[in-house]
């Protein structure tokens, strides 16, 4: 690990000992580093929201933990909570429609499958718990991307050539599809991760009305037609809303 990053992270650890606020001198002494070095590291942490600086006088400044840590902590809490809450609902949905059910979240620049309930059908899918895929492949990942900011979407779309099962994805077509997903409230994909399979996904919201996960259903394309498709859509949407309400969504 870069030494400066390592030193900065160790400074954050100083606030775990029950000290809500520390001065520059306190931090430099406890970390056993020169005050100029401590000040440089603290400035970076402050600029990125990990620390908040308040001045008691012109000469003396004190530091306390910033809101960025609370924000990140809430994200981790949401991810742990949604998996535990969602699983029994996913199991009930799998019994109702007999298709594979996934729970998908954003993990940096990718989508990660954090839970999966199998169907009783003989079907082998590419996905498994812990697997990460690009945010532009499959109904779950694309749904998550659709609810990101336009700036974040462009970061992902412009990274490199976009490919799904060895075929290129047109970037402009993807942009239009992301708009459609957000407008209609669900995502639909055909043969993007596995041949002859279809996926449909609905958003899961937290108490802050934010999309934190996708509830995704996958199966053979022949199962996603006519009345069967409508039944899958209705049941998946209801289940996603039930999970969201358990997370405090209103």
C-alpha positions, 0 to 999 in steps of 0.5 A, a space after each residue: 500500500 502507498 505509504 502516504 495512504 497507509 499513514 492517513 488511514 492510521 490517523 483515522 484510527 486515532 479517533 477510535 479511542 474515545 477521542 471525539 476531537 483531536 488537535 494537530 499536536 495531539 495527532 502528530 504526537 500520537 502518530 509519532 510523525 512530524 507536525 508538517 506531515 500530519 498537517 498534510 495528511 489531515 488536509 487531504 482527509 478533510 478535503 475528501 470529507 473524512 475529517 472535519 476541522 474546526 478552529 478554536 483560535 487562529 493558532 489552534 485547529 481541532 479535527 473530528 470524524 467527517 460525514 463521509 465515514 457516516 455515508 460509507 457506513 450507511 452504505 455498508 449497513 444497507 448492503 448487509 441489511 438488504 441481503 438478510 431481509 431479501 432472502 426469504 422474499 426471494 425464496 418465496 418468489 422462486 417458489 411462485 415463478 420457479 425461476 432463478 432469483 438474484 440480488 445485485 448491488 453496485 460494487 465500484 465500477 461493477 455489479 456484484 451478485 450477493 445472493 441467489 436462489 435457484 429454481 427447480 429447473 435444470 438450468 445452468 447460469 453464468 452467475 453465482 454469489 460473489 460474481 462481478 460483471 460490468 454494469 452494462 451487461 444483464 438486467 440487474 446491472 443495467 438497472 443499477 446503472 440506469 439509476 446512477 447520475 448521468 455523469 456516473 453513467 458516462 464514466 462507465 460507458 466511456 471506459 472502453 469497448 463494451 462487449 456482451 457474449 463476444 458481441 459489441 454493445 452500441 454506446 448510444 443504444 445503451 444510453 437510450 436503453 438506460 433512459 427507458 429503464 429509468 422511465 419504466 421502472 424495470 430492466 429487461 435483457 435477452 442473452 446478454 450473460 448466457 445464451 437463450 436466457 432472459 432476465 428482468 429486474 426491479 429496483 430495491 429502495 432504502 429509506 432515503 428513496 435510493 436504489 441500493 440493489 436490483 431484484 433480478 429474475 433469470 431463466 430460459 427465454 421460452 419461459 418469458 413470453 405472453 402470460 408467463 412474462 406478465 406473471 413474472 413481472 407482477 410478482 417480481 415488482 411486488 417482491 421488490 416493493 415488499 423488500 423496499 418497504 422492509 428497508 423503510 422505503 415509503 
